[in-house]
Amino acid sequence: MCEMNILIYYQSHYHTVFLESLCEGFLKKGHNVQLLTACSRGQLHMEMEKLGAKCYAYSPQSSKLTHFIKQFFYLIKFCRKNKFDVVYSHLQMSNLTAVLAQFFISSKVIPCRHHSNEVKLAGNKNANRIDKVINFLSRRIIVVSNAVKKQMVNHEAVSPKKIHVINLGYNFELYHKPDLQKVKEIRELMNCKMILIVVSRMTASKRHIAAVQVLNNLIKKNLDVKMIMMDEGAEKTNIVAFLRNNHIEEKVVFTGFVNNTMNYMAAAHLLVHPSITEASNQVVKEAALLYKPAIVCKNVGDFDEYIINEKNGFIVDQSNLVSGMTEVIEKYYNKMEVLNSLGSKIHDTVLERFAIDPVCDQYLKLAK
């Protein structure tokens, strides 16, 4: 394929190994890559510049509507100036801006959707409308799992012909390595036999309440277990209230939002992920990179495609979530060597299934 001029258009500046891996993969294949974000500069820009990409940010201080309009005109101007062959946009608002701008630029625009049924479950009417516009205007759409395609075809009436399933891909070497001293300090702070970890935005669909209910059940069974909860969100008030009502506040450590989760993940023994909505979860893969198995819900995202129950992780029914997770953890509480074996197996599975090279090839094939 001839050298192409590629734009990655995104709406966040946080460290994102998938996008950094995609950028690096394109560069290694001889293409020019630029990043433009609809926000101020941040760690993502610094990481991509290290890889050799040119990075830009545009974030006018204005109301939401004015901000969007300015982003729309800026993207058109930016694409005309740089004569991109293809624009890969990621996440909902960036996708909306890009599919509207495509009528005024010569670049091919390919939006990439990273959510499944989360918008539907949240009941966000505005977000639902935005998805409809993107679905209608897109000539082709990349989605990160079959679960997303199923949602779009069965519930959003999108033609399957325009939907292209391409896995998330990673150069796993781009992940920050755990600091062993900090890992030791975290374990000393937790001071228990088994450390569970939950890593996700605290929203109702991520089911943090279920996670602390599981913890409460385990403590009632006199198991020496504690939990790390990472990130923030509106559900934190309910979580804290539950812990207080059950007098187990000291059993949970809240870290808030942390750019690098790897130290905490390395300190834990098992990732607990009770979410009922996913496209293709990154945290489970990050845990696997550190040889940590996860316990997840059946028929959520793409988990069923690469996690085999009690072979390289654990899958429980959504209808029996709390008791199912409690039973699994109680069963393996005294079987750390088995958890380590499962961690090794999911590590190998994830490295093979989510390698970046074939992902880059599929992205570039769509841009022909």
C-alpha beads as a LAMMPS data file, in Angstrom:
LAMMPS data file: protein, C-alpha beads

368 atoms
367 bonds

1 atom types
1 bond types

-500.0 500.0 xlo xhi
-500.0 500.0 ylo yhi
-500.0 500.0 zlo zhi

Masses

1 110.0

Atoms # bond

1 1 1 0.000 0.000 0.000
2 1 1 1.261 3.497 -0.830
3 1 1 2.204 5.854 1.976
4 1 1 -0.876 7.479 3.462
5 1 1 -1.451 10.623 5.455
6 1 1 -3.532 9.570 8.489
7 1 1 -5.371 11.598 11.109
8 1 1 -6.481 10.114 14.424
9 1 1 -9.227 12.371 15.804
10 1 1 -10.036 11.915 19.483
11 1 1 -11.772 13.692 22.362
12 1 1 -9.508 12.926 25.321
13 1 1 -5.892 13.540 26.287
14 1 1 -5.441 10.610 28.684
15 1 1 -2.848 7.874 28.175
16 1 1 -4.547 5.381 25.820
17 1 1 -2.393 2.399 24.896
18 1 1 -4.747 1.249 22.128
19 1 1 -4.455 4.548 20.208
20 1 1 -0.735 4.765 20.894
21 1 1 -0.312 1.211 19.582
22 1 1 -2.376 2.012 16.482
23 1 1 -0.291 5.113 15.853
24 1 1 2.977 3.206 16.263
25 1 1 1.720 0.429 13.981
26 1 1 0.834 2.887 11.203
27 1 1 4.191 4.621 11.521
28 1 1 6.097 1.326 11.329
29 1 1 4.246 0.520 8.114
30 1 1 5.565 3.743 6.582
31 1 1 2.559 6.042 6.938
32 1 1 2.396 9.589 8.273
33 1 1 0.284 9.959 11.417
34 1 1 -1.109 13.013 13.155
35 1 1 -3.256 13.251 16.277
36 1 1 -5.850 15.949 16.822
37 1 1 -7.837 16.106 20.061
38 1 1 -10.954 18.111 20.827
39 1 1 -9.447 19.022 24.191
40 1 1 -6.233 20.442 25.644
41 1 1 -2.889 18.680 25.401
42 1 1 -2.088 15.896 27.870
43 1 1 -0.219 12.655 28.368
44 1 1 -1.596 11.104 25.175
45 1 1 0.062 13.821 23.097
46 1 1 3.389 13.303 24.848
47 1 1 3.291 9.529 24.377
48 1 1 2.397 9.771 20.694
49 1 1 5.087 12.379 20.047
50 1 1 7.631 9.952 21.529
51 1 1 6.511 7.463 18.886
52 1 1 7.009 10.002 16.087
53 1 1 3.512 11.347 15.456
54 1 1 2.697 15.044 15.141
55 1 1 0.149 16.000 17.759
56 1 1 -2.263 18.916 17.978
57 1 1 -5.062 20.025 20.274
58 1 1 -7.938 22.424 19.831
59 1 1 -10.100 23.283 22.812
60 1 1 -11.894 26.632 22.620
61 1 1 -13.295 27.799 25.948
62 1 1 -16.993 28.110 25.203
63 1 1 -20.417 26.565 25.787
64 1 1 -21.029 22.978 24.637
65 1 1 -22.845 23.981 21.445
66 1 1 -20.344 26.688 20.506
67 1 1 -17.500 24.317 21.323
68 1 1 -18.948 21.694 18.983
69 1 1 -19.484 24.196 16.151
70 1 1 -15.919 25.477 16.503
71 1 1 -14.601 21.916 16.524
72 1 1 -16.564 21.171 13.349
73 1 1 -15.098 24.112 11.412
74 1 1 -11.608 23.566 12.828
75 1 1 -11.597 19.902 11.762
76 1 1 -12.586 20.875 8.217
77 1 1 -9.853 23.498 8.069
78 1 1 -7.278 21.136 9.576
79 1 1 -8.079 18.331 7.114
80 1 1 -7.995 20.641 4.090
81 1 1 -4.659 22.058 5.160
82 1 1 -3.009 18.679 5.781
83 1 1 -4.701 16.753 2.949
84 1 1 -5.318 13.580 4.939
85 1 1 -6.151 10.415 3.059
86 1 1 -8.180 9.047 5.962
87 1 1 -9.553 10.250 9.285
88 1 1 -10.111 7.647 11.987
89 1 1 -12.303 9.228 14.668
90 1 1 -12.820 7.590 18.054
91 1 1 -15.628 7.934 20.627
92 1 1 -19.051 9.425 20.175
93 1 1 -18.599 13.206 19.984
94 1 1 -15.491 12.952 17.818
95 1 1 -17.376 10.572 15.548
96 1 1 -20.280 13.019 15.251
97 1 1 -17.970 15.891 14.347
98 1 1 -16.120 13.779 11.806
99 1 1 -19.149 12.344 9.985
100 1 1 -20.628 15.832 9.629
101 1 1 -17.305 17.233 8.404
102 1 1 -16.866 14.468 5.792
103 1 1 -19.105 16.330 3.310
104 1 1 -16.666 19.247 3.226
105 1 1 -13.321 17.432 2.973
106 1 1 -11.714 14.999 0.555
107 1 1 -10.472 12.639 3.302
108 1 1 -12.212 9.334 3.895
109 1 1 -13.836 9.421 7.334
110 1 1 -14.124 6.180 9.302
111 1 1 -15.665 6.504 12.768
112 1 1 -14.715 3.946 15.402
113 1 1 -17.361 3.039 17.976
114 1 1 -16.250 1.837 21.408
115 1 1 -19.584 1.350 23.208
116 1 1 -22.252 -1.306 22.966
117 1 1 -25.568 -0.872 24.797
118 1 1 -24.366 1.559 27.480
119 1 1 -26.211 4.518 25.930
120 1 1 -29.450 2.525 25.830
121 1 1 -29.116 1.329 29.422
122 1 1 -28.347 4.829 30.695
123 1 1 -31.484 6.187 29.015
124 1 1 -29.580 9.174 27.643
125 1 1 -31.887 10.462 24.907
126 1 1 -29.366 12.944 23.537
127 1 1 -26.658 10.280 23.259
128 1 1 -29.169 7.992 21.533
129 1 1 -29.897 10.716 18.979
130 1 1 -26.189 11.227 18.357
131 1 1 -25.713 7.495 17.724
132 1 1 -28.563 7.588 15.198
133 1 1 -26.960 10.476 13.307
134 1 1 -23.559 8.771 13.263
135 1 1 -25.089 5.466 12.132
136 1 1 -27.038 7.154 9.341
137 1 1 -24.220 9.348 7.996
138 1 1 -21.372 6.858 8.265
139 1 1 -20.375 5.096 5.080
140 1 1 -18.534 2.487 7.114
141 1 1 -18.063 2.074 10.859
142 1 1 -15.385 0.220 12.797
143 1 1 -16.651 -1.457 15.979
144 1 1 -14.453 -3.134 18.564
145 1 1 -16.431 -6.352 19.096
146 1 1 -19.233 -8.515 17.781
147 1 1 -21.302 -7.386 20.764
148 1 1 -21.309 -3.839 19.403
149 1 1 -22.296 -5.015 15.932
150 1 1 -25.117 -7.106 17.386
151 1 1 -26.408 -4.107 19.329
152 1 1 -26.347 -1.888 16.230
153 1 1 -27.981 -4.404 13.896
154 1 1 -30.627 -5.761 16.269
155 1 1 -31.544 -2.629 18.208
156 1 1 -30.471 0.334 16.084
157 1 1 -31.451 -0.941 12.610
158 1 1 -27.979 -0.384 11.121
159 1 1 -27.095 -2.302 7.978
160 1 1 -24.494 -4.984 8.813
161 1 1 -22.783 -4.179 5.502
162 1 1 -21.418 -0.894 6.834
163 1 1 -20.208 -2.361 10.155
164 1 1 -16.675 -3.757 10.341
165 1 1 -15.610 -5.621 13.483
166 1 1 -11.941 -5.022 14.276
167 1 1 -10.594 -6.010 17.685
168 1 1 -8.811 -3.538 19.866
169 1 1 -5.087 -4.151 19.434
170 1 1 -2.098 -3.361 21.583
171 1 1 1.642 -3.213 21.644
172 1 1 1.718 -4.425 25.220
173 1 1 5.271 -3.132 25.618
174 1 1 3.813 0.390 25.704
175 1 1 2.184 -0.254 29.066
176 1 1 3.972 1.171 32.080
177 1 1 5.697 -1.523 34.082
178 1 1 4.703 -1.859 37.738
179 1 1 7.031 -0.313 40.308
180 1 1 7.842 -3.295 42.527
181 1 1 8.510 -1.129 45.568
182 1 1 5.120 0.555 45.215
183 1 1 3.459 -2.818 44.674
184 1 1 5.006 -3.983 47.958
185 1 1 3.776 -0.831 49.723
186 1 1 0.225 -1.367 48.432
187 1 1 0.204 -4.944 49.675
188 1 1 1.485 -3.839 53.063
189 1 1 -1.227 -1.178 53.203
190 1 1 -3.944 -3.710 52.369
191 1 1 -2.511 -6.244 54.849
192 1 1 -4.791 -9.176 54.027
193 1 1 -4.666 -12.642 52.460
194 1 1 -6.579 -11.803 49.262
195 1 1 -6.763 -8.448 47.495
196 1 1 -9.625 -7.882 45.084
197 1 1 -9.598 -4.933 42.674
198 1 1 -12.326 -3.083 40.777
199 1 1 -11.253 -0.661 38.031
200 1 1 -13.988 1.264 36.222
201 1 1 -15.922 4.504 36.232
202 1 1 -18.413 4.447 39.095
203 1 1 -21.685 4.369 37.164
204 1 1 -24.793 2.262 37.743
205 1 1 -24.119 -0.056 34.778
206 1 1 -20.669 -0.983 36.114
207 1 1 -22.347 -2.489 39.190
208 1 1 -19.894 -1.480 41.917
209 1 1 -22.658 -2.098 44.444
210 1 1 -22.592 -5.771 43.442
211 1 1 -18.828 -5.839 44.037
212 1 1 -19.130 -4.535 47.609
213 1 1 -22.036 -6.901 48.253
214 1 1 -19.710 -9.720 47.264
215 1 1 -17.063 -8.333 49.602
216 1 1 -19.576 -8.149 52.440
217 1 1 -20.578 -11.786 51.862
218 1 1 -16.949 -12.892 51.975
219 1 1 -16.259 -11.001 55.183
220 1 1 -19.312 -12.595 56.795
221 1 1 -17.717 -15.941 55.936
222 1 1 -14.628 -14.806 57.909
223 1 1 -12.404 -14.572 54.846
224 1 1 -9.453 -12.187 55.118
225 1 1 -10.313 -10.177 52.011
226 1 1 -10.068 -6.481 51.123
227 1 1 -10.849 -4.498 47.952
228 1 1 -9.215 -1.713 45.968
229 1 1 -11.624 0.535 44.053
230 1 1 -10.173 2.771 41.368
231 1 1 -11.615 5.786 39.507
232 1 1 -14.536 8.035 40.492
233 1 1 -18.184 8.557 39.551
234 1 1 -21.700 9.328 40.688
235 1 1 -22.207 5.891 42.270
236 1 1 -19.468 6.445 44.859
237 1 1 -21.978 7.946 47.331
238 1 1 -24.071 4.763 47.231
239 1 1 -20.989 2.576 47.554
240 1 1 -19.729 4.459 50.611
241 1 1 -23.199 4.349 52.190
242 1 1 -23.336 0.566 51.760
243 1 1 -19.898 0.134 53.336
244 1 1 -20.859 2.296 56.304
245 1 1 -24.190 0.571 56.822
246 1 1 -22.402 -2.775 56.930
247 1 1 -19.457 -1.487 58.996
248 1 1 -16.829 -2.554 56.470
249 1 1 -15.406 0.845 55.441
250 1 1 -11.899 -0.236 56.467
251 1 1 -12.065 -3.139 54.000
252 1 1 -12.017 -0.886 50.916
253 1 1 -9.342 1.516 49.662
254 1 1 -10.500 4.190 47.184
255 1 1 -7.697 5.502 44.959
256 1 1 -9.658 8.027 42.880
257 1 1 -8.658 8.462 39.237
258 1 1 -5.096 7.293 38.604
259 1 1 -3.350 7.526 35.227
260 1 1 -1.305 4.383 35.849
261 1 1 -3.323 1.505 37.313
262 1 1 -0.588 -1.090 36.904
263 1 1 0.903 -0.855 40.415
264 1 1 -2.479 -1.538 41.999
265 1 1 -3.315 -4.258 39.500
266 1 1 0.002 -5.992 40.187
267 1 1 -0.689 -5.897 43.932
268 1 1 -4.109 -7.543 43.593
269 1 1 -4.903 -11.237 43.245
270 1 1 -8.152 -11.067 41.275
271 1 1 -9.965 -8.470 39.167
272 1 1 -13.675 -8.242 39.977
273 1 1 -15.619 -6.793 37.053
274 1 1 -19.422 -6.969 37.563
275 1 1 -20.242 -4.578 34.685
276 1 1 -23.329 -5.422 32.613
277 1 1 -22.319 -3.300 29.604
278 1 1 -19.064 -3.455 27.656
279 1 1 -17.784 -3.307 24.118
280 1 1 -14.286 -4.734 24.616
281 1 1 -13.008 -3.977 28.096
282 1 1 -9.391 -2.839 28.397
283 1 1 -8.974 -3.346 32.136
284 1 1 -9.433 -7.117 31.864
285 1 1 -6.648 -7.180 29.283
286 1 1 -4.397 -5.040 31.477
287 1 1 -4.941 -7.458 34.348
288 1 1 -4.097 -10.355 32.026
289 1 1 -0.873 -8.624 31.035
290 1 1 0.088 -8.836 34.722
291 1 1 -0.982 -12.496 34.955
292 1 1 -4.152 -11.652 36.888
293 1 1 -7.399 -13.476 36.047
294 1 1 -10.764 -11.703 36.124
295 1 1 -14.291 -12.587 37.135
296 1 1 -16.814 -11.130 34.669
297 1 1 -20.446 -11.443 33.558
298 1 1 -21.681 -13.822 30.879
299 1 1 -22.996 -12.320 27.626
300 1 1 -21.283 -8.979 28.197
301 1 1 -18.991 -7.499 25.530
302 1 1 -16.562 -9.983 24.022
303 1 1 -15.688 -11.788 27.273
304 1 1 -17.319 -15.043 26.131
305 1 1 -15.052 -15.066 23.073
306 1 1 -11.767 -15.381 24.960
307 1 1 -12.465 -16.112 28.633
308 1 1 -13.181 -19.780 29.385
309 1 1 -14.711 -20.326 32.796
310 1 1 -12.249 -21.831 35.285
311 1 1 -9.681 -22.294 32.492
312 1 1 -8.296 -18.759 32.145
313 1 1 -10.782 -16.749 34.216
314 1 1 -14.322 -16.802 35.559
315 1 1 -17.707 -16.032 34.004
316 1 1 -20.899 -15.790 36.082
317 1 1 -24.532 -15.289 35.125
318 1 1 -25.873 -11.739 35.396
319 1 1 -29.048 -13.042 37.036
320 1 1 -27.020 -14.612 39.832
321 1 1 -24.185 -12.113 39.942
322 1 1 -23.496 -11.542 43.648
323 1 1 -23.883 -15.126 44.825
324 1 1 -22.009 -16.402 41.751
325 1 1 -19.011 -14.160 42.349
326 1 1 -19.068 -14.925 46.076
327 1 1 -18.954 -18.669 45.392
328 1 1 -16.074 -18.356 42.938
329 1 1 -13.915 -16.273 45.260
330 1 1 -14.672 -18.493 48.272
331 1 1 -13.729 -21.572 46.216
332 1 1 -10.355 -20.156 45.159
333 1 1 -9.522 -18.297 48.363
334 1 1 -7.112 -21.056 49.424
335 1 1 -6.009 -21.911 45.883
336 1 1 -3.640 -19.062 44.986
337 1 1 -1.512 -21.392 42.881
338 1 1 -4.561 -22.147 40.699
339 1 1 -5.307 -18.416 40.338
340 1 1 -1.693 -17.916 39.242
341 1 1 -2.065 -20.687 36.651
342 1 1 -5.259 -19.123 35.296
343 1 1 -3.469 -15.767 35.194
344 1 1 -0.713 -17.252 33.072
345 1 1 -3.229 -18.732 30.627
346 1 1 -5.261 -15.526 30.192
347 1 1 -1.978 -13.648 29.711
348 1 1 -1.087 -15.830 26.724
349 1 1 -4.622 -15.673 25.306
350 1 1 -4.789 -11.877 25.430
351 1 1 -1.340 -11.370 23.902
352 1 1 -2.274 -13.562 20.951
353 1 1 -5.842 -12.352 20.382
354 1 1 -5.220 -8.620 20.752
355 1 1 -1.911 -8.174 18.920
356 1 1 -1.656 -4.830 17.124
357 1 1 -0.232 -5.794 13.694
358 1 1 -3.340 -7.502 12.240
359 1 1 -5.488 -4.692 13.657
360 1 1 -3.456 -2.055 11.798
361 1 1 -3.712 -4.088 8.595
362 1 1 -7.505 -4.239 8.879
363 1 1 -7.753 -0.487 9.536
364 1 1 -5.603 0.285 6.492
365 1 1 -7.531 -2.141 4.277
366 1 1 -10.744 -0.194 4.970
367 1 1 -9.026 3.029 3.895
368 1 1 -8.211 1.735 0.377

Bonds

1 1 1 2
2 1 2 3
3 1 3 4
4 1 4 5
5 1 5 6
6 1 6 7
7 1 7 8
8 1 8 9
9 1 9 10
10 1 10 11
11 1 11 12
12 1 12 13
13 1 13 14
14 1 14 15
15 1 15 16
16 1 16 17
17 1 17 18
18 1 18 19
19 1 19 20
20 1 20 21
21 1 21 22
22 1 22 23
23 1 23 24
24 1 24 25
25 1 25 26
26 1 26 27
27 1 27 28
28 1 28 29
29 1 29 30
30 1 30 31
31 1 31 32
32 1 32 33
33 1 33 34
34 1 34 35
35 1 35 36
36 1 36 37
37 1 37 38
38 1 38 39
39 1 39 40
40 1 40 41
41 1 41 42
42 1 42 43
43 1 43 44
44 1 44 45
45 1 45 46
46 1 46 47
47 1 47 48
48 1 48 49
49 1 49 50
50 1 50 51
51 1 51 52
52 1 52 53
53 1 53 54
54 1 54 55
55 1 55 56
56 1 56 57
57 1 57 58
58 1 58 59
59 1 59 60
60 1 60 61
61 1 61 62
62 1 62 63
63 1 63 64
64 1 64 65
65 1 65 66
66 1 66 67
67 1 67 68
68 1 68 69
69 1 69 70
70 1 70 71
71 1 71 72
72 1 72 73
73 1 73 74
74 1 74 75
75 1 75 76
76 1 76 77
77 1 77 78
78 1 78 79
79 1 79 80
80 1 80 81
81 1 81 82
82 1 82 83
83 1 83 84
84 1 84 85
85 1 85 86
86 1 86 87
87 1 87 88
88 1 88 89
89 1 89 90
90 1 90 91
91 1 91 92
92 1 92 93
93 1 93 94
94 1 94 95
95 1 95 96
96 1 96 97
97 1 97 98
98 1 98 99
99 1 99 100
100 1 100 101
101 1 101 102
102 1 102 103
103 1 103 104
104 1 104 105
105 1 105 106
106 1 106 107
107 1 107 108
108 1 108 109
109 1 109 110
110 1 110 111
111 1 111 112
112 1 112 113
113 1 113 114
114 1 114 115
115 1 115 116
116 1 116 117
117 1 117 118
118 1 118 119
119 1 119 120
120 1 120 121
121 1 121 122
122 1 122 123
123 1 123 124
124 1 124 125
125 1 125 126
126 1 126 127
127 1 127 128
128 1 128 129
129 1 129 130
130 1 130 131
131 1 131 132
132 1 132 133
133 1 133 134
134 1 134 135
135 1 135 136
136 1 136 137
137 1 137 138
138 1 138 139
139 1 139 140
140 1 140 141
141 1 141 142
142 1 142 143
143 1 143 144
144 1 144 145
145 1 145 146
146 1 146 147
147 1 147 148
148 1 148 149
149 1 149 150
150 1 150 151
151 1 151 152
152 1 152 153
153 1 153 154
154 1 154 155
155 1 155 156
156 1 156 157
157 1 157 158
158 1 158 159
159 1 159 160
160 1 160 161
161 1 161 162
162 1 162 163
163 1 163 164
164 1 164 165
165 1 165 166
166 1 166 167
167 1 167 168
168 1 168 169
169 1 169 170
170 1 170 171
171 1 171 172
172 1 172 173
173 1 173 174
174 1 174 175
175 1 175 176
176 1 176 177
177 1 177 178
178 1 178 179
179 1 179 180
180 1 180 181
181 1 181 182
182 1 182 183
183 1 183 184
184 1 184 185
185 1 185 186
186 1 186 187
187 1 187 188
188 1 188 189
189 1 189 190
190 1 190 191
191 1 191 192
192 1 192 193
193 1 193 194
194 1 194 195
195 1 195 196
196 1 196 197
197 1 197 198
198 1 198 199
199 1 199 200
200 1 200 201
201 1 201 202
202 1 202 203
203 1 203 204
204 1 204 205
205 1 205 206
206 1 206 207
207 1 207 208
208 1 208 209
209 1 209 210
210 1 210 211
211 1 211 212
212 1 212 213
213 1 213 214
214 1 214 215
215 1 215 216
216 1 216 217
217 1 217 218
218 1 218 219
219 1 219 220
220 1 220 221
221 1 221 222
222 1 222 223
223 1 223 224
224 1 224 225
225 1 225 226
226 1 226 227
227 1 227 228
228 1 228 229
229 1 229 230
230 1 230 231
231 1 231 232
232 1 232 233
233 1 233 234
234 1 234 235
235 1 235 236
236 1 236 237
237 1 237 238
238 1 238 239
239 1 239 240
240 1 240 241
241 1 241 242
242 1 242 243
243 1 243 244
244 1 244 245
245 1 245 246
246 1 246 247
247 1 247 248
248 1 248 249
249 1 249 250
250 1 250 251
251 1 251 252
252 1 252 253
253 1 253 254
254 1 254 255
255 1 255 256
256 1 256 257
257 1 257 258
258 1 258 259
259 1 259 260
260 1 260 261
261 1 261 262
262 1 262 263
263 1 263 264
264 1 264 265
265 1 265 266
266 1 266 267
267 1 267 268
268 1 268 269
269 1 269 270
270 1 270 271
271 1 271 272
272 1 272 273
273 1 273 274
274 1 274 275
275 1 275 276
276 1 276 277
277 1 277 278
278 1 278 279
279 1 279 280
280 1 280 281
281 1 281 282
282 1 282 283
283 1 283 284
284 1 284 285
285 1 285 286
286 1 286 287
287 1 287 288
288 1 288 289
289 1 289 290
290 1 290 291
291 1 291 292
292 1 292 293
293 1 293 294
294 1 294 295
295 1 295 296
296 1 296 297
297 1 297 298
298 1 298 299
299 1 299 300
300 1 300 301
301 1 301 302
302 1 302 303
303 1 303 304
304 1 304 305
305 1 305 306
306 1 306 307
307 1 307 308
308 1 308 309
309 1 309 310
310 1 310 311
311 1 311 312
312 1 312 313
313 1 313 314
314 1 314 315
315 1 315 316
316 1 316 317
317 1 317 318
318 1 318 319
319 1 319 320
320 1 320 321
321 1 321 322
322 1 322 323
323 1 323 324
324 1 324 325
325 1 325 326
326 1 326 327
327 1 327 328
328 1 328 329
329 1 329 330
330 1 330 331
331 1 331 332
332 1 332 333
333 1 333 334
334 1 334 335
335 1 335 336
336 1 336 337
337 1 337 338
338 1 338 339
339 1 339 340
340 1 340 341
341 1 341 342
342 1 342 343
343 1 343 344
344 1 344 345
345 1 345 346
346 1 346 347
347 1 347 348
348 1 348 349
349 1 349 350
350 1 350 351
351 1 351 352
352 1 352 353
353 1 353 354
354 1 354 355
355 1 355 356
356 1 356 357
357 1 357 358
358 1 358 359
359 1 359 360
360 1 360 361
361 1 361 362
362 1 362 363
363 1 363 364
364 1 364 365
365 1 365 366
366 1 366 367
367 1 367 368
